[in-house]
Amino acid sequence: MNQQQQINAQAAAFRRLVKHLDENKDVQNIDLMNLADFCRNCLAKWYMAGVQEQGLEMDYDQAREAIYGMPFSEWKGLYQQPANEQQLALFAEREAAKKAK
């Protein structure tokens, strides 16, 4: 595989990940953080960084819209559920473990 083919494959995987997340809106960001240590917002930050590494401009709201498929405030109002005590406790435990390393 040459470099362009690798870039194309990586871009296809990225698009599939974003589509998968879009198709599974019931999966909350806190669940993603607790299970995989990243969420849609992390992905937006990584996307924004990739854009900026190319010398282009993109702000965080634009990056989140690219990942969420709509303005974040709209997505949040439609799909985000309040985190429950168990989710918050697991998140705090994982964050404490990261700091202890």
C-alpha positions as CSV (number, residue, x, y, z in Angstrom):
1,M,0.0,0.0,0.0
2,N,1.4,3.4,-1.0
3,Q,1.1,6.5,1.2
4,Q,-2.0,7.9,-0.7
5,Q,-3.8,4.5,-0.4
6,Q,-3.0,4.5,3.3
7,I,-4.4,8.0,3.7
8,N,-7.5,7.1,1.8
9,A,-8.0,4.0,4.0
10,Q,-7.5,6.0,7.1
11,A,-10.0,8.7,5.9
12,A,-12.5,5.9,5.1
13,A,-12.1,4.5,8.6
14,F,-12.6,7.9,10.1
15,R,-15.8,8.5,8.1
16,R,-17.1,5.1,9.1
17,L,-16.4,5.9,12.8
18,V,-18.2,9.2,12.6
19,K,-21.1,7.4,10.8
20,H,-21.2,4.7,13.4
21,L,-21.3,7.2,16.2
22,D,-24.1,9.1,14.4
23,E,-26.1,5.9,14.0
24,N,-25.7,5.2,17.8
25,K,-26.7,8.4,19.3
26,D,-28.0,6.5,22.4
27,V,-24.3,5.8,23.3
28,Q,-23.6,8.7,25.6
29,N,-20.2,10.5,25.6
30,I,-19.6,9.6,29.3
31,D,-20.1,5.9,28.4
32,L,-17.5,6.3,25.6
33,M,-15.1,8.0,28.1
34,N,-15.6,5.3,30.7
35,L,-15.1,2.4,28.2
36,A,-12.6,3.8,25.7
37,D,-11.2,7.0,27.2
38,F,-12.4,9.1,24.3
39,C,-15.7,10.6,23.2
40,R,-17.2,12.6,20.3
41,N,-15.7,15.8,21.8
42,C,-12.2,14.2,21.8
43,L,-12.7,13.2,18.2
44,A,-13.7,16.7,17.4
45,K,-10.5,18.1,19.0
46,W,-8.4,15.6,17.1
47,Y,-10.1,16.5,13.9
48,M,-9.6,20.2,14.6
49,A,-5.9,19.6,15.3
50,G,-5.6,17.7,12.0
51,V,-7.1,20.6,10.1
52,Q,-4.9,23.1,11.9
53,E,-1.8,21.0,11.2
54,Q,-2.5,21.6,7.5
55,G,-2.4,25.3,8.1
56,L,-6.2,25.7,7.8
57,E,-8.5,27.3,10.3
58,M,-11.2,25.6,12.2
59,D,-12.6,26.3,15.6
60,Y,-14.0,23.8,18.2
61,D,-17.6,24.5,17.3
62,Q,-17.0,23.8,13.6
63,A,-15.1,20.6,14.5
64,R,-17.9,19.4,16.8
65,E,-20.4,20.1,14.1
66,A,-18.4,18.0,11.7
67,I,-18.4,15.1,14.2
68,Y,-22.0,15.5,15.5
69,G,-23.5,16.3,12.1
70,M,-25.2,19.4,13.6
71,P,-24.4,22.2,16.0
72,F,-23.4,20.6,19.4
73,S,-26.1,22.6,21.3
74,E,-28.7,21.1,19.0
75,W,-27.3,17.5,19.4
76,K,-27.0,18.0,23.2
77,G,-30.7,19.1,23.4
78,L,-31.9,16.2,21.3
79,Y,-29.7,13.3,22.4
80,Q,-27.6,13.9,25.5
81,Q,-29.0,12.4,28.7
82,P,-27.8,13.5,32.2
83,A,-25.1,11.2,33.5
84,N,-26.2,9.0,36.3
85,E,-24.4,8.5,39.6
86,Q,-22.8,5.2,38.4
87,Q,-21.5,6.8,35.2
88,L,-20.1,9.7,37.2
89,A,-18.5,7.5,39.8
90,L,-16.8,5.3,37.2
91,F,-15.6,8.4,35.4
92,A,-14.1,9.9,38.6
93,E,-12.5,6.5,39.4
94,R,-10.8,6.3,35.9
95,E,-9.6,9.9,36.2
96,A,-8.1,9.3,39.6
97,A,-6.4,6.2,38.3
98,K,-4.9,8.2,35.4
99,K,-3.6,10.9,37.8
100,A,-2.1,8.2,40.0
101,K,0.1,6.8,37.2
